[in-house]
Amino acid sequence: MAAQTAFDNPFRPGAGHMPPYLAGREKEKREFAKFLAQETILQNLVLTGLRGVGKTVLLETLKPLAIREGWLWVGTDLSESSSVTESSLAIRLLTDLAVVTSSVVTGVETTTQLGLGSKVANVQRTLDFHSLRSIWERTPGLAADKLKAVLETVAKHMPNRGVIFAYDEAQNLADHAEKEEYPLSLLLDTFQSIQRKGIRFMLVLTGLPTLFPKLVEARTFAERMFHVIALDKLNREDTNEAVLKPITDARCPVKFTAESVETIYKITLGYPYFIQYVCREVFDIWSQNAEPGVKPHPVPVTEIMQKLDTDFFSGRWARATDRQRDLMGVIARLDTCTSEFTVQEIVEKSRVVLEKPFSSSHVNQMLASLCNAGLVYKNRWGKYSLAVPLLDQFIRRQLEAV
């Protein structure tokens, strides 16, 4: 048999790794294109969804679309440390902005170099980080006044350019009243103010479903300031494309049958991260045993799920105490566990499945802790949801193993 030409595994599970084929996000890209046409920024954008739905990937996909339409693009991941204080958030913005403004010339200074044979030189002044920081420091007033002065100065020297400030993991933004630091409010106040002046600086924020409620809680006008695009799992057709498109190359040693594609959909339920994860595992297993004319083996569901439990779910599960796991076990048994559930539903179910049921006050306290652990989140309507896709299935597997 002739040696098989090397063909690397095309599937890429990981935090924000670009998949070989981005399936099912055409509607979101068309929607984003409408925002790029704004002459006056009336609405900014929030991309939200559970972990694993492809928020970071979509954000990276939107970047070249914006650049192609003449926008400048700045931003990064928002760590908790960058939003602890108003000044730290402002410096984050200035640092990112300086990347695209450092070549903008604002004037020329004539300097004299003293010494043997004195020389006169003309030095260009640019909007580099030191210049932006200097504007910030010499502007009187509050942090918001300083940040507005910097952005308005930049806009004055770039009158025909729009700038998109794109920040991932923006759910880390928060005000800290106990420390008298309000970085989230600073961001909202500043951009609302400069946008009202006709400056084409737009915010694109991505984060977990807690993000938009936090924005509105900080400033009620945020409800009118942002348009929310909620990313969900892929449907069957888009899942099929995500599975099959990356292996259409004739050199690919692996072919997925219709039966195996259906199995992958049932395992992943269309969540992009899990599609990449399962397909990568299947590819690695099958490519080692690929022979012409040999029928592919079935997808090794049990083995892959065991590996997924170890690689993805176990670390998150370890954050919960034994009693919190009892509570999560109750949630996993709810008919509504994959959508939304209430404290009362948990209390009532615990009376059925536990020897020591939970009281309402106890459930409220534990849900707050589970929110902090990133396992549950509370939405604006006083209901809760699991923060991790397929977590209910993992929990039920743990219960069955006991």
C-alpha positions as CSV (number, residue, x, y, z in Angstrom):
1,M,0.0,0.0,0.0
2,A,1.4,3.4,-0.9
3,A,2.3,5.7,2.0
4,Q,-0.4,8.0,3.0
5,T,0.4,11.7,2.4
6,A,0.7,13.4,5.8
7,F,-2.5,15.3,6.7
8,D,-2.6,17.2,10.0
9,N,-5.6,17.0,12.3
10,P,-7.6,20.1,11.3
11,F,-9.8,20.3,14.4
12,R,-8.7,22.8,17.1
13,P,-10.4,22.7,20.4
14,G,-9.1,25.5,22.7
15,A,-9.9,28.8,24.2
16,G,-10.5,31.1,21.2
17,H,-8.6,28.9,18.7
18,M,-9.9,29.6,15.1
19,P,-11.6,26.5,13.8
20,P,-10.8,25.3,10.3
21,Y,-14.3,26.3,9.2
22,L,-16.5,28.7,11.0
23,A,-20.0,27.4,10.6
24,G,-23.4,29.0,11.4
25,R,-22.4,32.6,12.1
26,E,-23.4,34.4,8.8
27,K,-26.4,36.0,10.4
28,E,-24.2,37.6,13.1
29,K,-21.7,38.8,10.6
30,R,-24.4,40.5,8.5
31,E,-25.8,42.1,11.7
32,F,-22.3,43.4,12.6
33,A,-21.9,44.9,9.1
34,K,-24.9,47.2,9.8
35,F,-23.2,48.7,12.8
36,L,-20.1,49.5,10.7
37,A,-22.3,51.7,8.5
38,Q,-23.2,54.0,11.4
39,E,-22.0,57.6,10.8
40,T,-23.1,58.6,14.3
41,I,-22.7,55.7,16.8
42,L,-26.1,55.1,18.2
43,Q,-25.5,51.6,19.3
44,N,-22.5,49.5,20.4
45,L,-22.4,45.7,20.4
46,V,-22.4,43.0,23.0
47,L,-21.6,39.4,22.0
48,T,-22.7,37.1,24.8
49,G,-23.2,33.4,25.4
50,L,-22.0,30.4,27.4
51,R,-18.4,29.2,27.3
52,G,-17.7,27.2,24.3
53,V,-20.2,28.8,21.9
54,G,-17.4,30.6,20.0
55,K,-17.6,34.3,21.2
56,T,-13.8,34.8,20.9
57,V,-13.7,33.2,17.5
58,L,-16.5,35.3,16.2
59,L,-14.9,38.4,17.6
60,E,-11.7,37.6,15.7
61,T,-13.7,37.0,12.5
62,L,-15.4,40.4,12.8
63,K,-12.0,42.2,13.0
64,P,-11.0,41.9,9.3
65,L,-14.6,42.8,8.3
66,A,-14.2,46.1,10.2
67,I,-10.8,46.8,8.9
68,R,-12.0,46.2,5.3
69,E,-14.6,48.9,5.9
70,G,-12.0,51.4,7.0
71,W,-12.2,51.1,10.7
72,L,-9.3,50.8,13.1
73,W,-9.5,47.9,15.6
74,V,-7.9,47.9,19.1
75,G,-8.5,45.7,22.1
76,T,-7.5,42.6,24.0
77,D,-8.8,40.3,26.8
78,L,-10.0,42.2,29.8
79,S,-8.4,40.7,32.9
80,E,-9.7,41.4,36.3
81,S,-6.6,43.4,37.2
82,S,-7.1,45.8,34.3
83,S,-10.5,46.8,35.6
84,V,-9.9,47.1,39.3
85,T,-9.5,50.9,39.3
86,E,-10.6,53.6,37.0
87,S,-7.0,54.6,36.2
88,S,-6.0,51.0,35.4
89,L,-8.8,50.6,32.9
90,A,-8.0,54.0,31.4
91,I,-4.3,53.0,31.0
92,R,-5.5,49.7,29.3
93,L,-7.5,51.8,26.8
94,L,-4.6,54.1,26.2
95,T,-2.2,51.3,25.7
96,D,-4.4,49.6,23.1
97,L,-5.2,52.8,21.3
98,A,-1.6,53.8,21.0
99,V,-0.9,50.8,18.8
100,V,-2.9,52.4,16.0
101,T,-2.2,56.1,16.8
102,S,1.6,56.0,17.3
103,S,2.2,56.9,13.6
104,V,-0.3,59.9,13.6
105,V,1.8,63.1,13.4
106,T,0.5,66.0,15.5
107,G,3.3,68.5,14.9
108,V,7.0,69.1,14.6
109,E,9.3,70.3,17.4
110,T,12.6,72.0,16.7
111,T,15.3,70.8,19.1
112,T,18.9,71.9,19.6
113,Q,21.5,69.3,20.5
114,L,24.3,71.0,22.4
115,G,28.0,70.0,22.4
116,L,30.7,70.0,19.8
117,G,29.1,71.3,16.7
118,S,25.6,72.1,17.9
119,K,22.8,70.6,15.7
120,V,19.3,71.7,15.1
121,A,16.8,68.9,14.4
122,N,13.1,68.7,13.6
123,V,11.4,66.0,15.6
124,Q,7.8,64.8,14.8
125,R,5.3,64.7,17.6
126,T,3.0,61.6,17.4
127,L,0.2,60.2,19.3
128,D,2.3,57.4,20.9
129,F,1.6,56.1,24.3
130,H,3.7,58.7,26.1
131,S,1.8,61.5,24.4
132,L,-1.6,59.9,25.3
133,R,-0.5,59.4,28.8
134,S,0.7,63.0,29.0
135,I,-2.7,64.3,27.9
136,W,-4.3,62.1,30.6
137,E,-2.0,63.4,33.3
138,R,-2.2,67.1,32.5
139,T,-6.0,67.2,32.1
140,P,-7.7,68.4,35.3
141,G,-10.8,66.8,36.7
142,L,-12.0,63.2,37.3
143,A,-10.8,60.1,35.5
144,A,-13.7,60.4,33.0
145,D,-12.7,64.0,32.2
146,K,-9.1,62.8,31.5
147,L,-10.1,59.9,29.4
148,K,-12.6,62.0,27.3
149,A,-9.8,64.5,26.7
150,V,-7.5,61.8,25.4
151,L,-10.1,60.3,23.1
152,E,-11.3,63.7,21.8
153,T,-7.7,64.7,21.0
154,V,-7.2,61.5,19.1
155,A,-10.4,62.0,17.2
156,K,-9.4,65.6,16.3
157,H,-6.2,64.3,14.6
158,M,-8.1,61.4,12.9
159,P,-11.3,63.1,11.9
160,N,-12.3,60.6,9.2
161,R,-11.4,57.3,11.0
162,G,-13.6,55.2,13.2
163,V,-12.1,53.1,15.9
164,I,-13.6,49.9,17.4
165,F,-12.6,49.1,20.9
166,A,-13.1,45.3,21.2
167,Y,-12.7,43.6,24.5
168,D,-13.1,39.9,25.3
169,E,-14.0,38.5,28.7
170,A,-15.7,41.8,29.5
171,Q,-17.8,40.2,32.2
172,N,-14.7,40.9,34.4
173,L,-15.6,44.6,34.3
174,A,-17.2,45.7,37.6
175,D,-17.6,48.8,39.8
176,H,-16.1,48.6,43.3
177,A,-18.2,50.9,45.5
178,E,-16.4,49.8,48.7
179,K,-13.1,51.1,47.2
180,E,-14.7,54.1,45.5
181,E,-13.6,52.9,42.1
182,Y,-16.0,52.7,39.2
183,P,-14.2,51.5,36.1
184,L,-17.3,50.0,34.4
185,S,-19.2,53.3,34.9
186,L,-16.2,55.2,33.6
187,L,-16.2,53.2,30.4
188,L,-19.9,53.7,29.8
189,D,-20.0,57.4,30.7
190,T,-16.9,58.1,28.5
191,F,-18.2,56.4,25.4
192,Q,-21.7,57.8,25.7
193,S,-20.3,61.3,26.0
194,I,-17.9,61.1,23.1
195,Q,-20.5,59.3,20.9
196,R,-23.0,62.1,21.6
197,K,-20.3,64.5,20.1
198,G,-20.3,62.5,16.9
199,I,-17.0,60.8,17.5
200,R,-17.0,57.4,15.7
201,F,-15.5,55.3,18.5
202,M,-17.5,52.1,19.1
203,L,-17.4,49.5,21.8
204,V,-17.7,45.8,21.0
205,L,-17.7,43.7,24.2
206,T,-17.9,39.9,24.5
207,G,-18.6,38.0,27.6
208,L,-20.7,35.5,29.5
209,P,-24.5,36.1,29.9
210,T,-23.8,38.1,33.1
211,L,-22.2,40.9,31.0
212,F,-25.3,42.8,29.8
213,P,-27.1,42.8,33.1
214,K,-23.9,44.2,34.7
215,L,-23.8,47.0,32.1
216,V,-27.4,48.0,32.8
217,E,-26.9,47.8,36.5
218,A,-24.0,50.2,36.3
219,R,-25.8,52.6,34.0
220,T,-29.4,52.2,33.0
221,F,-28.8,54.0,29.7
222,A,-26.7,51.0,28.7
223,E,-29.9,49.2,27.8
224,R,-30.2,51.7,24.9
225,M,-26.5,52.0,24.2
226,F,-25.9,48.4,23.3
227,H,-27.4,45.8,21.0
228,V,-27.0,42.3,22.2
229,I,-26.2,39.3,20.0
230,A,-26.6,36.1,22.0
231,L,-24.7,33.2,20.5
232,D,-26.2,29.8,20.9
233,K,-25.2,26.3,19.8
234,L,-25.3,25.3,16.1
235,N,-28.2,23.5,14.5
236,R,-27.8,20.2,12.8
237,E,-27.1,21.6,9.4
238,D,-24.4,23.9,10.7
239,T,-22.9,21.2,12.9
240,N,-22.7,18.9,9.8
241,E,-20.7,21.6,8.0
242,A,-18.4,22.2,11.0
243,V,-17.6,18.5,11.0
244,L,-17.4,17.8,7.3
245,K,-15.9,20.9,5.7
246,P,-12.4,20.5,7.3
247,I,-11.9,17.0,5.9
248,T,-13.0,17.6,2.3
249,D,-9.3,17.6,1.2
250,A,-8.6,14.5,-0.9
251,R,-5.5,13.8,1.1
252,C,-7.5,13.5,4.4
253,P,-7.2,9.9,5.6
254,V,-10.5,10.1,7.6
255,K,-14.0,10.2,6.3
256,F,-17.1,10.7,8.5
257,T,-20.2,8.7,7.7
258,A,-23.6,10.1,8.0
259,E,-24.0,7.9,11.1
260,S,-20.9,9.2,12.7
261,V,-21.9,12.8,12.0
262,E,-25.2,12.2,13.7
263,T,-23.4,10.6,16.7
264,I,-21.2,13.7,17.0
265,Y,-24.2,16.0,17.0
266,K,-25.9,14.0,19.7
267,I,-22.7,14.1,21.8
268,T,-22.0,17.8,21.4
269,L,-25.6,19.2,20.9
270,G,-24.0,21.6,18.4
271,Y,-21.7,23.5,20.8
272,P,-18.7,24.6,18.8
273,Y,-16.0,23.8,21.3
274,F,-17.3,20.3,21.9
275,I,-17.6,19.7,18.1
276,Q,-13.9,20.6,17.8
277,Y,-13.0,18.5,20.8
278,V,-14.9,15.3,19.7
279,C,-13.9,15.6,16.1
280,R,-10.2,16.0,17.0
281,E,-10.3,12.8,19.2
282,V,-12.2,10.8,16.5
283,F,-9.7,12.0,13.8
284,D,-6.7,11.0,15.9
285,I,-8.2,7.5,16.6
286,W,-9.3,6.8,13.1
287,S,-6.3,8.2,11.2
288,Q,-4.1,5.7,13.0
289,N,-6.1,2.9,11.6
290,A,-7.2,4.3,8.3
291,E,-7.0,1.7,5.4
292,P,-8.6,2.0,2.0
293,G,-11.7,-0.1,1.7
294,V,-12.0,-0.7,5.5
295,K,-15.3,0.5,7.0
296,P,-14.7,3.1,9.7
297,H,-15.2,2.0,13.3
298,P,-18.1,3.5,15.3
299,V,-17.3,6.8,17.2
300,P,-15.9,5.7,20.6
301,V,-18.4,7.7,22.6
302,T,-17.7,6.3,26.1
303,E,-14.0,6.8,25.8
304,I,-14.2,10.3,24.4
305,M,-16.7,11.4,27.1
306,Q,-14.4,10.1,29.8
307,K,-11.6,12.1,28.4
308,L,-13.8,15.2,28.0
309,D,-14.9,14.8,31.7
310,T,-11.2,14.8,32.8
311,D,-10.0,17.6,30.4
312,F,-12.9,20.0,30.6
313,F,-15.4,19.4,33.4
314,S,-13.4,18.0,36.3
315,G,-11.5,21.2,37.1
316,R,-14.7,23.1,37.3
317,W,-16.4,20.4,39.4
318,A,-13.5,20.5,41.9
319,R,-14.4,24.1,42.8
320,A,-17.6,22.9,44.4
321,T,-18.0,21.6,48.0
322,D,-19.8,18.4,48.7
323,R,-23.0,20.2,49.7
324,Q,-22.8,22.4,46.6
325,R,-22.4,19.2,44.5
326,D,-25.6,17.9,46.1
327,L,-27.3,21.1,45.0
328,M,-25.9,20.8,41.5
329,G,-27.1,17.2,41.4
330,V,-30.6,18.5,42.2
331,I,-30.4,21.1,39.4
332,A,-29.2,18.4,36.9
333,R,-32.4,16.4,37.6
334,L,-34.7,19.4,36.8
335,D,-36.6,19.3,33.6
336,T,-35.5,22.9,33.0
337,C,-31.8,22.4,33.8
338,T,-30.7,23.2,30.2
339,S,-32.6,26.5,30.2
340,E,-33.6,28.4,33.3
341,F,-34.6,27.4,36.8
342,T,-35.7,29.1,40.0
343,V,-34.9,28.7,43.7
344,Q,-38.3,27.3,44.4
345,E,-37.9,24.6,41.7
346,I,-34.6,23.5,43.3
347,V,-36.2,23.5,46.8
348,E,-39.1,21.4,45.6
349,K,-36.9,18.9,43.7
350,S,-34.6,18.5,46.7
351,R,-37.5,17.3,48.8
352,V,-38.0,14.5,46.3
353,V,-34.4,13.4,45.7
354,L,-32.5,14.2,48.9
355,E,-32.7,12.9,52.4
356,K,-31.7,16.4,53.6
357,P,-33.5,18.8,51.3
358,F,-32.5,22.5,51.0
359,S,-34.3,25.5,52.3
360,S,-34.9,28.6,50.2
361,S,-32.3,30.7,52.1
362,H,-29.7,27.9,51.8
363,V,-30.3,27.6,48.1
364,N,-29.9,31.4,47.6
365,Q,-26.6,31.4,49.5
366,M,-25.2,28.4,47.7
367,L,-26.2,29.7,44.3
368,A,-24.3,33.0,45.0
369,S,-21.2,30.9,45.7
370,L,-21.7,28.8,42.6
371,C,-22.0,32.0,40.5
372,N,-18.7,33.1,41.9
373,A,-17.2,29.7,41.0
374,G,-18.4,30.1,37.4
375,L,-20.8,27.1,37.5
376,V,-24.1,29.0,37.6
377,Y,-25.2,32.5,36.6
378,K,-28.1,34.7,37.5
379,N,-30.0,36.5,34.7
380,R,-31.9,39.7,35.0
381,W,-35.2,38.0,35.5
382,G,-34.3,36.4,38.9
383,K,-33.7,33.0,37.3
384,Y,-30.6,30.9,37.1
385,S,-28.9,28.9,34.4
386,L,-25.9,26.6,34.2
387,A,-22.8,28.5,33.1
388,V,-21.2,25.6,31.3
389,P,-22.7,23.8,28.3
390,L,-23.4,20.0,28.9
391,L,-22.6,20.4,32.6
392,D,-25.9,18.7,33.5
393,Q,-24.9,15.6,31.6
394,F,-21.5,15.5,33.3
395,I,-23.2,15.8,36.7
396,R,-25.6,13.0,35.9
397,R,-22.7,10.8,34.9
398,Q,-21.1,11.6,38.3
399,L,-24.3,10.6,40.1
400,E,-24.5,7.3,38.2
401,A,-20.9,6.5,39.0
402,V,-21.5,6.7,42.8
